[in-house]
Amino acid sequence: MEIKFDSFFEDVFKRRIRFSWERKSHIESTHPEMSGETDKIQETLQNPDKVVKSKVDANVELFYRNYKNTPIGEKYLCVVVKNKEDSSFIITSYFTDTVKKGELLWQKR
């Protein structure tokens, strides 16, 4: 039996972000290329290229970091974080070619 625990990562804003085993399983089943990419998720939260506010949900932020080498070539990793009054947590994460438009909250200098 596999014991499952939630992980917590700190983001570029010094917030504690929960990464649940349920979300990890969801991400890896929906996006198989994300299997084994937890280190990149953590790195993207801590050292993103950009953070954009979602145009659909004001409580959601999209963290982007470009990676030259991923299982599917050069891509951005997008980590989607939901912020509630008392907690922040990862909703999903995936590789993409483009950064979505929205209010720019943070950008690497």
Buried (B, 14 or more C-beta within 10 A) or exposed (E): EEEEEEBEBEBBBEBEBBBBEEBBEBBBEEBEEBEEBBEBBBBBBBEBBBBBBBEEEEEBBBBBBBBEEBEEEEBBBBBBBBBEEEEBBBBBBBBEEEBBEBEEBBEEE
